[in-house]
Amino acid sequence: MAEEEGPPVELRQRKKPKSSEKESAKEERINDIPIPERAPKYVLFQRFAKIFIGCLAAVTSGMMYALYLSAYHERKFWFSNRQELEREITFQGDSAIYYSYYKDMLKAPSFERGVYELTHNNKTVSLKTINAVQQMSLYPELIASVLYQATGSNEIIEPVYFYIGIVFGLQGIYVTALFVTSWLMSGTWLAGMLTVAWFIINRVDTTRIEYSIPLRENWALPYFACQVAALTGYLKSNLNTYGERFCYLLMSASTYTFMMMWEYSHYLLFLQAISLFLLDIFSLKQSDKVYEVYKIYVFSLFLGYLLQFENPALLVSPLLSLVAALMLAKCLQMFVPHKENGHMLKFLEVKFGLNMTKNFTMNWLLCQESLQAPSQDFFLRLTQSSLLPFYILVLIICLLSMLQVIFRRINGKSLKETVTLEDGRIGERPEIIYHVIHTILLGSLAMVIEGLKYIWIPYVCMLAAFGVCSPELWMTLFKWLRLRTVHPILLALILSMAVPTIIGLSLWKEFFPRLMTELMELQEFYDPDTVELMTWIKRQAPVAAVFAGSPQLMGAIKLCTGWMVTSLPLYNDDDLLKRNENIYQIYSKRSAEDIYKILTSYKANYLIVEDAICNEVGTMRGCRVKDLLDIANGHMVCEEGDKLTYSKYGRFCHEVKINYSPYVNYFTRVYWNRSYFVYKINTVISFQS
């Protein structure tokens, strides 16, 4: 053996007489590695067939899901049989605002002019010029408008169908990315199929696409899923150089795009960065790759900062603080003032009971269903679909295996370069460590804020499907059980095929008929009162009129009529938050004169009172709008020791309907139906009874 190794050593010394001992040792290890024989043709064909079928299944799953969403949306809203106004009313709240700017871009004489009007917008909110592109992250609408006109789609398809078609297509990419992630982790595309099945069956908890199509998260999360898939591949130990480069480029592009699509994206990337930081601590093998991901974060943050009109929220985000070093971020926070993080901290303080507040906006946000803790129905739905039990099983096994790795490192034991199936150490794989930490962080937040389930549950589907389809996970379990009656590797391979097959068949039997029934049922979105209100505004109100009312209704008015409003359903701007609170005073116990002064300060010409808010019967105590206003104004005792301020005025929204002085002196009713009462705000006030 020594005679065989002698000549290569001498040859290296002759070629590189000044090389270090470390380089020589490295070359010796390389030469010691046996050259693998070329795989037989049938093995290559088998690998190609496996990859081809998996890719075909992934793409088909994404396309079928996009088509399913399109068909379901059509059946639910009877979309193709409705007029444009009725279609637009289906976009509620902030979704209406986003789509309205898409319409504005299509009406603009040129793309450049449209962008300028959005960045210097003074036709939406009275007495306020806003940069709508920066403040509302309107890059999806800019891209959609460019594609619609550049592809000549204006001659083929209506703008609304093109817009929702893009979003549904992105959801297909979302599902495909989850499929690929589970496939990469488990080694079998069967895990991808199970991921997609669980995602669709639990779509009430995985996505809000059915109810709010234009939401920023529906545009952004598909790119995040692509980033996670690329990151999963990038962290794998057995990836070749070309695969690493592809994953790195895909990860860079998707990270930046994700950051541009959603104003809250950097918070999600912050959680991901924490997961990678902990991975760097637990695993010695991928430290250089984690560092490369950090560089992607920093590059995307600064590029996003420049292209989002120097958005200060990105410079002082916790992601930058974690990645680009604490001292640098602290210096930036001294020179770049921004209150978004301050709002977030105040919200979390109140949410976790560390502080109390009577502020209307803060309490109103806390009362939103998406910001409450998950209900029992949530856990029941996940259990009925078998997702939650298998997720807990997979998470426990992976977590315990990770702890074994940590204890081995503490005891000074070295980790194996390559983990084989026979080893049964799934917790040593870097991509597994990352996903376990990430899902625990997301799940911890989702247990407090239900709205975060739409980010967490898709990865619950992916992790659970990977686990039950992974022979390595079953082998890890058998190693602990010291199974000897049956060969553990054989049993692990059998279970990794049998368990997902049984799960898939049971899901097919129970849930497939329900999905088909949903597509067969013809539902109808019926809101004649809102249609009548919008029709009256377009026909009777002056073009220069300014409307005041609840922010959600103002968003619909902006979309359906184009008229100027006093407030918008946006919560990342101090001035808009203050406007919303002031306009909501129409449902408080304030005098007609006070309400008149508030409305005229925003140059409002018309006031719309919604009967649903005025006569609201809330299910949660103290969460009705009028209750929150009474608490903020001191007209209701919130806690023991609070001082009660008695109001001599009745609730404005009730009193103004009675048509007596002094209300008729300030407001004149000009239109009403079962849901809405419209009042013209008098410019000349008469106090004659």
SETI-348163 format. One record per residue (C-alpha): residue in three letters; y, x, z. Coordinates in steps of 0.5 Angstrom, whole numbers, padded with zeros to 4 digits, always signed. Each point is the difference from the previous one (the first is absolute). Layout:
N
ALAYXZ ...
end
This chain:
689
MET+0000+0000+0000 ALA+0005+0006+0002 GLU-0002+0003-0007 GLU+0002-0006-0004 GLU+0007-0001+0004 GLY+0002+0007-0001 PRO+0002+0001-0007 PRO+0005-0006+0001 VAL+0003+0003+0006 GLU+0001+0006-0004 LEU+0003-0003-0006 ARG+0005-0004+0004 GLN+0002+0007+0003 ARG+0001+0003-0006 LYS+0005-0006-0003 LYS+0004-0001+0006 PRO+0000+0007+0004 LYS+0006-0003+0005 SER-0003-0007+0001 SER+0000-0002+0007 GLU-0006-0002+0004 LYS+0002-0007+0000 GLU+0000+0000-0007 SER-0007+0004-0001 ALA-0003-0005+0005 LYS+0002-0006-0004 GLU-0003+0003-0006 GLU-0006+0001+0003 ARG-0001-0007+0002 ILE+0002-0002-0007 ASN-0006+0004-0003 ASP-0005-0002+0006 ILE+0001-0007-0003 PRO-0006-0002-0004 ILE+0002-0002-0007 PRO-0002-0007-0001 GLU-0004-0002-0006 ARG+0002-0004-0005 ALA-0001-0008+0002 PRO-0005-0003-0005 LYS+0002-0005-0005 TYR-0002-0006+0003 VAL+0003+0002+0007 LEU+0007+0001-0004 PHE-0001-0007-0003 GLN-0002-0003+0006 ARG+0007+0002+0003 PHE+0004-0002-0006 ALA-0004-0007+0000 LYS+0002+0000+0008 ILE+0007+0002-0001 PHE+0001-0005-0006 ILE-0003-0006+0003 GLY+0004+0001+0006 CYS+0007+0001-0004 LEU-0002-0006-0004 ALA-0001-0004+0007 ALA+0006+0002+0003 VAL+0004-0002-0006 THR-0003-0006-0001 SER+0001-0002+0007 GLY+0007+0001+0000 MET+0001-0004-0007 MET-0004-0006+0003 TYR+0004+0000+0006 ALA+0006+0000-0004 LEU-0002-0006-0004 TYR-0003-0003+0006 LEU+0007+0000+0003 SER+0004-0002-0006 ALA-0005-0006-0001 TYR+0001-0002+0008 HIS+0007+0000-0001 GLU+0000-0004-0006 ARG-0004-0005+0004 LYS+0003+0000+0006 PHE+0007-0001-0003 TRP-0001-0003-0006 PHE+0004+0005-0003 SER+0000-0001-0007 ASN+0002-0007+0000 ARG+0006+0001+0004 GLN+0007+0001-0002 GLU+0004+0006+0001 LEU+0003-0002+0006 GLU-0006-0003+0004 ARG-0003+0007-0002 GLU+0005+0004+0003 ILE+0000-0005+0007 THR-0007+0003+0001 PHE+0003+0007+0002 GLN+0002-0001+0007 GLY+0005+0004+0004 ASP+0001+0007-0002 SER-0005-0001-0005 ALA+0005-0004-0004 ILE+0006+0005+0001 TYR-0005+0006-0003 TYR-0001-0005-0006 SER+0007-0002-0001 TYR+0002+0007-0001 TYR-0006+0001-0006 LYS+0004-0006-0003 ASP+0006+0003+0000 MET-0002+0007-0003 LEU-0003-0004-0006 LYS+0007-0004-0001 ALA+0004+0007+0000 PRO+0002+0002-0006 SER-0003+0007+0001 PHE-0005+0003+0005 GLU+0006+0005+0002 ARG+0005-0006+0001 GLY-0005-0004+0004 VAL-0002+0006+0004 TYR+0008+0001+0002 GLU+0001-0007+0001 LEU-0006+0000+0005 THR+0003+0007+0004 HIS+0007-0003+0000 ASN-0002-0008+0001 ASN+0005-0004+0003 LYS-0003-0007-0003 THR-0005-0001+0005 VAL+0003+0000+0007 SER+0007-0002+0001 LEU+0005+0005+0002 LYS-0005+0006+0000 THR-0002+0005-0006 ILE-0007+0002+0001 ASN-0004+0006-0003 ALA-0006-0005-0002 VAL-0005+0005-0003 GLN+0001+0004+0007 GLN+0000-0005+0005 MET-0006-0004-0003 SER-0004+0005-0003 LEU+0001-0003-0007 TYR-0004+0005-0004 PRO-0005-0005-0002 GLU+0004-0005-0003 LEU+0004+0006-0004 ILE-0007+0002-0003 ALA-0002-0007-0001 SER+0006-0001-0004 VAL+0000+0006-0004 LEU-0008-0001-0002 TYR+0002-0007-0002 GLN+0005+0001-0005 ALA-0003+0007-0002 THR-0007-0003-0002 GLY+0003-0006-0003 SER-0003-0005+0004 ASN+0006-0004+0000 GLU-0003-0003-0006 ILE-0007-0001+0002 ILE+0001-0002+0008 GLU+0005-0003+0005 PRO+0003+0005+0005 VAL-0003-0004+0006 TYR-0007+0001-0003 PHE+0001+0008-0002 TYR+0003+0001+0007 ILE-0006-0003+0004 GLY-0005+0003-0005 ILE+0002+0007+0002 VAL-0001-0002+0007 PHE-0007-0003-0001 GLY-0001+0006-0004 LEU+0002+0005+0006 GLN-0005-0004+0004 GLY-0005+0001-0004 ILE+0001+0008+0000 TYR+0001-0001+0008 VAL-0008-0003+0000 THR-0002+0006-0005 ALA+0003+0005+0004 LEU-0003-0003+0007 PHE-0007+0000-0005 VAL+0001+0008-0001 THR+0002+0002+0007 SER-0007-0003+0002 TRP-0004+0002-0005 LEU+0003+0008+0001 MET-0002-0001+0007 SER-0007-0003+0000 GLY-0002+0003-0007 THR-0002-0007-0003 TRP+0004-0005-0004 LEU-0004-0005+0004 ALA+0005+0001+0006 GLY+0006-0001-0005 MET-0003-0007-0002 LEU-0001-0002+0008 THR+0007+0002+0001 VAL+0003-0004-0005 ALA-0005-0006+0002 TRP+0003+0000+0007 PHE+0007+0001-0002 ILE+0000-0006-0004 ILE-0004-0004+0005 ASN+0005+0002+0005 ARG+0006-0001-0004 VAL+0004-0004+0005 ASP+0000+0006+0004 THR+0000+0006-0005 THR+0006-0003-0005 ARG+0006-0004+0000 ILE+0000+0000-0008 GLU-0002-0008+0000 TYR+0007-0002+0004 SER+0005+0005-0002 ILE-0001+0004-0006 PRO+0006+0004-0001 LEU+0000+0003+0007 ARG+0001+0007+0000 GLU-0007+0002+0004 ASN-0003-0004-0006 TRP+0003+0005-0005 ALA-0001+0006+0005 LEU-0007+0000+0003 PRO-0004+0001-0007 TYR+0004+0007+0000 PHE-0002+0001+0007 ALA-0007-0002-0001 CYS+0000+0005-0006 GLN+0003+0006+0004 VAL-0006-0001+0005 ALA-0005+0000-0005 ALA+0003+0006-0003 LEU+0000+0003+0007 THR-0007-0002+0002 GLY-0002+0004-0006 TYR+0005+0006+0001 LEU-0003+0001+0007 LYS-0007+0000-0002 SER-0004+0007+0001 ASN-0004+0000-0006 LEU+0006-0001-0005 ASN+0001+0005-0006 THR+0006+0003-0002 TYR+0002-0005-0005 GLY-0002-0006+0004 GLU+0005+0002+0005 ARG+0006+0001-0005 PHE-0001-0007-0002 CYS+0000-0003+0007 TYR+0006+0004+0002 LEU+0004-0002-0006 LEU-0002-0007+0001 MET+0001+0000+0007 SER+0007+0003-0001 ALA+0002-0005-0005 SER-0003-0006+0004 THR+0004+0002+0006 TYR+0006+0000-0003 THR-0001-0006-0004 PHE-0002-0004+0007 MET+0006+0003+0003 MET+0005-0003-0005 MET-0003-0007+0000 TRP+0000-0001+0007 GLU+0006+0001+0005 TYR-0005+0001+0006 SER-0005+0004-0004 HIS+0002+0006+0004 TYR-0002-0003+0007 LEU-0007-0001-0003 LEU+0000+0007-0003 PHE+0002+0002+0007 LEU-0007-0003+0003 GLN-0003+0004-0006 ALA+0003+0007+0002 ILE-0002-0001+0007 SER-0007-0001-0002 LEU+0000+0006-0004 PHE+0003+0004+0006 LEU-0006-0002+0004 LEU-0005+0001-0006 ASP+0003+0007+0000 ILE-0001+0001+0008 PHE-0007-0002-0001 SER-0002+0003-0006 LEU+0001+0007-0002 LYS-0003+0000-0007 GLN+0006-0004-0003 SER+0006+0003+0003 ASP+0003+0002-0007 LYS-0001-0007-0003 VAL+0004-0003+0006 TYR+0005+0005-0001 GLU+0001-0002-0008 VAL+0000-0008+0002 TYR+0006+0002+0005 LYS+0003+0003-0006 ILE-0001-0006-0004 TYR+0004-0004+0005 VAL+0006+0004+0001 PHE+0001+0000-0008 SER-0001-0007+0000 LEU+0005-0001+0005 PHE+0005+0004-0003 LEU-0001-0003-0007 GLY+0000-0007+0003 TYR+0007+0002+0004 LEU+0003+0002-0007 LEU-0002-0006-0004 GLN+0001-0005+0005 PHE+0007+0001+0000 GLU+0000+0005+0006 ASN-0004-0005+0004 PRO+0001+0003+0008 ALA-0006-0004+0002 LEU-0004+0006-0003 LEU+0003+0006+0003 VAL-0001-0003+0007 SER-0006-0003-0001 PRO-0006+0002+0005 LEU-0004+0003-0006 LEU+0005+0005-0001 SER+0001+0001+0007 LEU-0008+0002+0001 VAL-0001+0003-0007 ALA+0007+0004-0001 ALA+0000+0003+0007 LEU+0004-0004+0006 MET+0006+0005+0001 LEU+0002-0001-0008 ALA-0001-0008+0001 LYS+0004+0000+0007 CYS+0006+0004-0004 LEU+0000-0005-0006 GLN+0000-0006+0005 MET+0006+0003+0003 PHE+0004+0000-0007 VAL-0003-0006-0003 PRO+0001-0006+0004 HIS-0005-0006-0002 LYS-0002-0006+0005 GLU-0007-0002-0003 ASN-0004+0004+0005 GLY+0004-0002+0005 HIS-0001-0007-0001 MET-0008+0001-0001 LEU+0000+0003+0007 LYS+0004-0005+0003 PHE-0005-0005-0003 LEU-0006+0004+0003 GLU+0003+0000+0007 VAL+0001-0008+0000 LYS-0007-0001-0003 PHE-0004+0004+0005 GLY+0004-0002+0006 LEU+0004+0006+0001 ASN+0007-0004-0001 MET+0003-0007+0000 THR+0005-0003-0004 LYS+0004-0006-0002 ASN+0002+0002-0007 PHE-0002-0005-0005 THR-0002+0004-0006 MET-0005+0004+0005 ASN-0003-0006+0003 TRP+0000-0004-0007 LEU-0004+0006-0003 LEU-0005+0001+0006 CYS-0002-0008-0001 GLN-0002+0001-0007 GLU-0007-0001-0001 SER-0001+0007-0003 LEU+0002+0003+0006 GLN-0004-0003+0005 ALA-0007+0002+0002 PRO-0006-0002-0004 SER-0003-0006+0002 GLN-0007-0002+0002 ASP-0001-0003-0007 PHE+0002+0007-0003 PHE-0006+0003+0003 LEU-0005-0006-0001 ARG+0002+0001-0008 LEU-0002+0007+0000 THR-0006-0001+0004 GLN-0003-0006-0004 SER+0001+0004-0006 SER-0004+0006+0003 LEU+0005+0005-0001 LEU+0002+0001+0008 PRO-0007+0001+0002 PHE-0001+0005-0005 TYR+0006+0004+0001 ILE+0000+0001+0007 LEU-0007+0002-0001 VAL+0002+0005-0005 LEU+0006+0002+0004 ILE-0004+0002+0006 ILE-0005+0004-0003 CYS+0006+0004-0004 LEU+0004+0001+0006 LEU-0006+0002+0005 SER-0002+0005-0006 MET+0007+0003+0000 LEU+0000+0001+0008 GLN-0006+0004-0001 VAL+0004+0004-0005 ILE+0005+0001+0005 PHE-0004+0002+0006 ARG-0004+0005-0005 ARG+0007+0003-0001 ILE+0002+0000+0007 ASN-0007+0004+0002 GLY+0001+0005-0006 LYS-0005-0002-0005 SER+0001+0001-0007 LEU+0000-0006-0005 LYS-0004+0000-0006 GLU+0003+0002-0007 THR-0004-0006-0003 VAL-0002-0006+0003 THR-0007-0003-0002 LEU-0003-0006+0000 GLU-0005+0002+0005 ASP+0005+0003+0005 GLY+0002-0007+0002 ARG+0007+0002+0001 ILE+0005-0005-0003 GLY+0006+0002+0005 GLU+0000+0007-0003 ARG+0003-0003-0007 PRO+0008+0001-0001 GLU+0001-0006-0004 ILE-0004-0004+0005 ILE+0004+0003+0006 TYR+0006-0002-0003 HIS-0002-0008-0002 VAL-0003-0001+0007 ILE+0007+0003+0003 HIS+0004-0004-0005 THR-0004-0007+0001 ILE+0001+0001+0008 LEU+0007+0001+0000 LEU+0001-0006-0005 GLY-0004-0004+0004 SER+0003+0001+0006 LEU+0007-0002-0003 ALA-0003-0006-0003 MET-0003-0003+0007 VAL+0007+0000+0002 ILE+0004-0002-0007 GLU-0005-0005-0004 GLY+0004+0001-0006 LEU-0002+0007+0000 LYS-0007-0002-0002 TYR+0001-0001-0007 ILE+0001+0008+0000 TRP-0006+0001+0005 ILE-0006-0005-0002 PRO+0000+0003-0007 TYR-0002+0007+0003 VAL-0005-0004+0005 CYS-0004-0003-0007 MET+0000+0007-0003 LEU-0002+0004+0007 ALA-0006-0006+0001 ALA-0002+0000-0007 PHE+0000+0008+0000 GLY-0004+0000+0007 VAL-0006-0005-0002 CYS-0001+0004-0007 SER+0000+0007+0003 PRO-0007+0003+0001 GLU+0004+0005+0004 LEU+0003-0005+0005 TRP-0007-0003+0001 MET-0003+0007+0001 THR+0005+0002+0005 LEU-0002-0006+0004 PHE-0008+0002-0001 LYS+0002+0007+0003 TRP+0002-0003+0006 LEU-0006-0005+0001 ARG-0004+0006-0002 LEU-0004-0004-0004 ARG-0007+0002-0002 THR-0005-0005-0002 VAL+0003-0001-0007 HIS+0003+0006-0004 PRO+0008-0001+0002 ILE+0003+0002-0007 LEU-0005-0005-0003 LEU+0002-0005+0004 ALA+0008+0002+0000 LEU-0001-0001-0008 ILE-0004-0006+0000 LEU+0005-0004+0005 SER+0006+0003-0004 MET-0002-0004-0005 ALA-0003-0006+0003 VAL+0005-0002+0005 PRO+0006+0000-0005 THR-0005-0004-0005 ILE-0001-0005+0006 ILE+0007-0001+0002 GLY+0002-0001-0007 LEU-0005-0005-0001 SER+0002-0004+0006 LEU+0007+0000-0002 TRP-0001-0002-0007 LYS-0004-0006+0003 GLU+0005-0002+0005 PHE+0007+0002-0003 PHE-0001+0000-0008 PRO+0000-0008+0000 ARG+0006+0000+0004 LEU+0004+0004-0005 MET-0003-0004-0006 THR+0003-0006+0003 GLU+0007+0003+0002 LEU+0000+0001-0008 MET-0002-0007-0002 GLU+0004-0004+0005 LEU+0007-0001-0003 GLN+0005+0000+0005 GLU+0008-0002+0000 PHE+0006+0003+0003 TYR+0004-0006+0001 ASP+0007+0001+0003 PRO+0005-0005-0004 ASP+0005+0001+0005 THR+0002+0007-0001 VAL-0001-0001-0008 GLU+0006-0006+0001 LEU+0004+0004+0004 MET+0000+0006-0005 THR+0001-0005-0005 TRP+0006-0003+0003 ILE+0003+0007+0001 LYS+0000+0002-0007 ARG+0003-0006-0002 GLN+0005-0002+0005 ALA+0002+0006+0004 PRO+0006+0005-0003 VAL-0003+0006-0003 ALA+0005+0004+0005 ALA-0003-0004+0006 VAL-0003+0004+0006 PHE-0006-0003+0004 ALA-0002+0001+0007 GLY-0006-0002+0003 SER-0007+0003+0003 PRO-0001+0007-0003 GLN-0007-0002-0003 LEU+0004-0006-0004 MET+0005+0004-0002 GLY-0005+0005-0004 ALA-0003-0006-0003 ILE+0008-0002-0002 LYS+0001+0007-0003 LEU-0006+0000-0004 CYS+0000-0007-0003 THR+0007-0001-0001 GLY+0004+0006+0000 TRP+0005-0002+0005 MET+0003+0005+0005 VAL-0002-0001+0007 THR+0002+0002+0007 SER-0007+0003+0002 LEU-0006+0003-0002 PRO-0007+0000+0003 LEU+0000+0008+0001 TYR+0000+0003+0007 ASN+0001+0008-0002 ASP+0008-0001+0000 ASP+0004-0001+0007 ASP+0005-0004-0004 LEU-0005-0005-0003 LEU-0003-0001+0007 LYS+0006-0002+0003 ARG+0002-0004-0006 ASN-0007-0004+0001 GLU+0001-0001+0008 ASN+0007-0002-0001 ILE-0002-0005-0006 TYR-0006-0003+0004 GLN+0005-0002+0005 ILE+0000-0007-0004 TYR-0006-0001+0004 SER+0003+0001+0007 LYS+0004-0003+0005 ARG+0007+0002-0002 SER+0006-0004-0002 ALA+0002-0002-0007 GLU+0006+0005+0000 ASP-0004+0006+0002 ILE-0005-0002-0006 TYR+0006-0001-0005 LYS+0003+0007+0002 ILE-0007+0003-0001 LEU-0001-0003-0006 THR+0007+0001-0003 SER+0000+0008+0002 TYR-0005+0001-0005 LYS+0004-0004-0005 ALA-0006-0006+0000 ASN+0002-0006-0004 TYR-0007-0004+0001 LEU-0004-0001+0006 ILE-0008-0002+0000 VAL-0003-0002+0006 GLU-0008+0000+0000 ASP-0003-0006+0003 ALA-0006+0004+0001 ILE+0004+0005+0005 CYS+0004-0005+0003 ASN-0006-0004+0002 GLU-0005+0005+0001 VAL-0006-0001+0004 GLY-0002+0007+0002 THR-0007+0002+0002 MET+0002+0006+0004 ARG+0004-0001+0006 GLY+0007+0003-0001 CYS-0001+0002-0007 ARG+0004-0006-0004 VAL+0007+0002-0003 LYS+0004-0004+0004 ASP-0004+0002+0007 LEU+0002+0007-0002 LEU+0007-0001-0001 ASP+0000-0004+0006 ILE-0002+0006+0004 ALA+0004+0005-0004 ASN+0006-0004+0002 GLY-0002-0001+0007 HIS-0001-0008-0001 MET-0007+0001+0002 VAL-0003+0003+0006 CYS-0005+0006-0002 GLU-0002+0003+0006 GLU+0001-0001+0008 GLY+0007+0003+0002 ASP+0003-0002-0007 LYS+0007-0003+0000 LEU+0000-0007-0004 THR+0006-0002-0004 TYR+0001-0007-0001 SER+0002-0002-0007 LYS+0004-0006+0000 TYR-0001-0001-0008 GLY-0006-0003-0003 ARG-0005+0004-0005 PHE+0005+0001-0006 CYS-0006-0002-0005 HIS-0001-0007+0003 GLU+0007-0001+0002 VAL+0003+0001-0007 LYS-0005-0005-0003 ILE+0003-0006+0004 ASN+0007+0001-0004 TYR+0005-0001+0006 SER+0006+0004+0002 PRO+0001+0006+0000 TYR-0006+0002-0004 VAL+0002-0004-0006 ASN+0007+0003+0000 TYR-0003+0007-0001 PHE-0006-0002-0005 THR-0001-0005-0005 ARG-0008-0002-0002 VAL+0000+0000-0007 TYR-0008+0000-0001 TRP-0006-0002+0004 ASN-0008-0001-0001 ARG-0005+0000+0005 SER+0000+0007+0001 TYR+0007+0003-0001 PHE+0007-0003+0002 VAL+0006+0004-0004 TYR+0007+0000+0003 LYS+0006+0002-0004 ILE+0004+0004+0005 ASN+0007-0002-0001 THR+0006+0004-0001 VAL+0005-0005+0002 ILE-0001-0002+0007 SER+0002-0007+0002 PHE-0001-0002+0008 GLN+0001-0008-0002 SER-0005-0004+0003 
end
